[in-house]
Every structure is written in structure tokens, then in C-alpha cells.
Amino acid sequence: MGEKYLIVLFNLGGPDSLDSVEPFLFNLFSDHHIFRIPFCQSLFAKMMSRFRAPKVSERYKLIGGKSPINELTELQRSMLENELKKTLPDVKVYSAMRYWRPTIKETADKIKNLLFDKIVLLPLYPHYSITTTGSSFNEWKRVYSKDSEKFSYVNAYFDNPKYILALNERIDEAVLRFPDNVQDDIRIVFSAHGVPESIVKKGDPYTGQIEKTVECVMKQRRFSHKHHLCYQSKVGPAKWVEPSTDKMINELAKQGVKHLLVVPVSFVSDHVETLFELDIEYRELAEKAGIENYIVMKGLNDSKVFIEALSDITIKALKI
């Protein structure tokens, strides 16, 4: 009988209804990997989630009343399992969400009594940060302490050739959405989720890996267009990495740039930060600033090439 393999696919998760926005935010603000509150973090999380829930709920109303990240992660999970079965007949893929359901603990409880030979912990974060992959892995270790000798951790895959190819396929699709006569004049704006500057100063590799991904993407497409890198989704008063996406859009508009293609580079599926922040909020900003064509690239979502990348990464981690 062949070996049995389990794959755990980690992602952020998102509210699956407007009623779940506040509890989702509570889970997020409770994570000390992002918000380090020396005392009473649960009280901080309760206050912040209650304060921000009305505003955040309005955003979700504009994108369908819930986050699509849960359904897209399930789609990616199913596609990956089917792809892996071409090589590994006895493999099962589970998803585990850091801030929503199925939670990491729920997934750990589901598999703790299963028999398996190896398990791969695979984040849907191509770039390592203590705030994302690190947080998920630490939570996994907290709730699932046995069989550690069977674990393989995938920390990052920011320069994986098929991941880079998947991004470029999406970029090519987006370029074709511009009028033919302006396609050579497009500026590509890579927008990554930001992190506090203090985390980077402590040695977090995230921003360096983002820069490497952008370099790989542009090199693969032979530097077809001028490009820029910026960061979005700042929360709280602390200083975050710069330049910010909104400031970048305004600065390019001042320079006379008229055609922007925004590439969500740190996200592998569409959610509120792509569908609302980039495609609604910043679109309004861009149009007011004089941008004539503003297009946001579709997330990798159901990209077959991206799933092939995840399959290759998984098999390499299993050392088969």
C-alpha cells in the first residue's frame, strides 16, 4: 500500500456574512503577531473590532455582502487535490483559515485521528512574513503538537517560475482590457499588502521577497512596461512600509501618467482588499486625479498554472 499524504492549505479567511464582520475583526485584532499589545489584547481586540465593524461592513456590502476568499480558497483546495492525485493517488488537501472558518484548530481536530505518513503545511501566502505564514504556523504548532516529525513546512515560494508565469498570464489578460492605442503606455503598479516598518527592521523578509517577485515578473516579460511597487491596507497609527498605493497613484497622475494597471502582487485570490480597496476606493481616487484608464488585475483565483505551481511545491516538500 502506498504512502498517505495530507496537505494543509493556510489562508487568511474572511467574513462569510455581514453579521460575521465583527467577530472576524476580533480574531484579526487578537493576533499578537500583527498587533502587539502588552496587556489586555482581548480588550483591545473587542474595542477595535466594534469600532471598525460598521465601516468595514459597508465595504463588504459593496462586494456582495461577504468575502469571496473562503469560496476561492475552497476552489483552490479542490483544484490542488485533483492536480496532486495525478502523481499521489492517496492524498487529501484541507484548508485552514487563520481568522475564520474552518479555523486552524478545527482543521487540526479533524485530522488528528487520521493515519498518514507525511503532511505538508502550505500557505497561500507566496511571501513569508511573521504576520501571515509565521502566525499561521505558530497557531498550528499551538493546537497540533503530535507527529511533528512528519511535518514539512513551506515557508515561501515568491520566485517559483510557475507562480511568476501565473502572474504574467493575468497581467497579459489585463493589458488586453486597455484600448489598443494605449497598451504601450501602461504603467504597471504592483500593490502588496503592507506591514509595519518595525517588523521589517526586526528582520522580517517579506518586503525583500515582494521586491524579488516583482523583479522576476518584469524580467520574465522582458520589462514590457515601466513599473512601480507600493503597499496598501495600512491599519493603525504605527509607521508602515512605503510608498503607499494611494500616494503612488496620486504621484503618477501628477507626472502625467494616464493609464494604470494595478497588480495585486501579494494576494493569490480576490477579496476585500482587491475588490473594494483597489477596484473601488482607489479607482475613485485615480479618476479624480486624472487617470483615464484604471484596471485592476484579476486575482490568481482559478489559475491552472498557479495550481500547478502549488502542486510542484508540495511534491518538492514531500521529497518524493
C-alpha positions, -999 to +999 in steps of 0.1 A: +000+000+000+013+035-009+020+063+015-007+086+026-002+123+024-021+152+039-018+188+028-030+218+049-036+249+029-035+280+050-052+313+042-065+344+060-102+337+057-129+363+057-164+371+069-190+349+052-218+374+061-222+409+073-230+396+108-196+379+109-176+410+102-172+420+138-161+385+151-138+382+121-122+415+130-119+404+167-099+374+156-077+396+135-070+421+162-064+393+187-033+382+167-003+394+186+019+387+156+003+418+140-008+439+169+015+436+199-005+448+229+014+441+262-017+440+283-053+431+277-051+423+240-086+408+241-100+441+254-081+459+226-095+434+200-130+438+213-128+476+212-112+478+178-135+453+162-166+470+175-152+504+163-142+493+128-171+468+121-196+494+107-171+509+083-158+475+072-193+462+068-200+489+043-171+477+022-184+442+022-218+454+012-203+468-020-186+435-029-216+412-023-221+411+014-193+387+022-157+379+014-151+356-016-118+344-002-134+314+016-150+301-016-119+308-037-097+290-012-121+260-014-118+261-052-080+262-050-081+234-024-102+212-047-081+220-078-049+213-059-061+180-046-072+169-081-038+180-095-018+162-068-038+130-074-023+127-108+010+119-090-001+109-055-032+087-055-036+088-017-035+125-009-060+147+008-060+185+010-076+205+038-079+243+042-073+261+074-082+298+080-063+320+104-092+343+113-123+325+101-137+290+094-126+264+091-102+276+117-067+261+121-078+244+153-109+230+136-088+215+108-062+202+133-090+185+152-104+170+120-071+153+110-056+144+144-071+109+143-063+102+106-035+079+096-009+095+073+028+092+066+037+129+057+020+162+060+028+195+041+018+228+056+013+251+026+004+287+030-015+306+003+010+334+010+038+333-015+059+357+006+069+349+042+060+373+070+056+366+107+022+383+103+009+358+078+028+325+073+046+328+107+013+335+125-004+305+109+024+281+115+027+292+152-011+287+156-008+252+141+020+242+165-001+255+194-031+234+185-014+203+170+016+191+188+019+155+178+035+139+146+059+169+142+085+146+126+061+141+097+057+178+090+071+197+061+068+235+062+067+256+030+078+290+041+077+309+008+076+305-030+079+341-041+102+332-071+087+299-082+087+300-120+051+288-124+039+313-098+056+340-118+042+327-150+007+327-135+010+363-125+022+372-160-007+354-176-031+375-155-011+407-164-014+398-201-051+393-198-054+427-181-034+445-207-058+434-234-086+452-215-070+486-223-077+503-256-053+491-283-038+525-288-026+530-252-014+495-243+023+505-248+018+535-224+005+515-195+023+518-161+022+486-141+017+493-104+024+463-082+004+467-049+013+445-020-003+443+014+017+465+038+034+455+071+046+477+100+080+491+094+091+478+128+086+442+117+109+447+087+135+463+109+135+432+130+144+411+100+111+400+085+119+390+049+085+400+034+094+432+016+126+418+002+107+388-012+080+411-027+107+430-045+122+398-058+088+387-072+083+420-090+118+417-104+111+381-116+078+391-132+092+420-151+123+400-162+101+372-175+081+398-195+113+415-207+104+447-189+075+453-213+063+484-193+075+508-167+066+496-133+063+506-097+059+489-063+038+502-034+019+489-003-017+491+008-041+483+037-024+502+065-041+499+099-034+519+130-011+548+138+023+529+135+045+536+106+041+511+078+063+504+048+061+529+019+053+541-006+016+537-001-006+527-031-028+558-028+002+581-027+017+563-057-014+567-077-015+605-070+022+609-077+019+591-111-011+612-120+009+644-112+036+631-136+010+629-164+005+592-164-029+583-177-031+545-179-026+523-148-026+485-145-027+476-108-013+442-100-022+428-065+011+410-060+009+396-025-026+381-029-035+348-046-072+353-046-096+383-047-110+396-015-120+429+001-085+445-004-086+438-042-123+442-049-130+472-027-098+489-018-081+487-052-110+484-075-135+508-059-118+531-034-086+537-053-104+537-087-123+568-074-091+583-063-074+576-097-103+591-117-103+623-096-065+626-101-070+624-139-062+587-147-081+578-178-078+540-178-075+523-144-077+485-144-071+461-116-057+427-125-079+397-116-066+375-088-050+342-095-081+325-082-087+296-106-054+299-124-044+264-136-007+274-138-008+287-102-023+253-090+005+236-110+030+257-091+014+247-057+015+210-068+052+212-077+060+230-045+041+203-025+058+174-042+092+190-036+084+195+001+075+158+003+109+149-011+094+122-033 
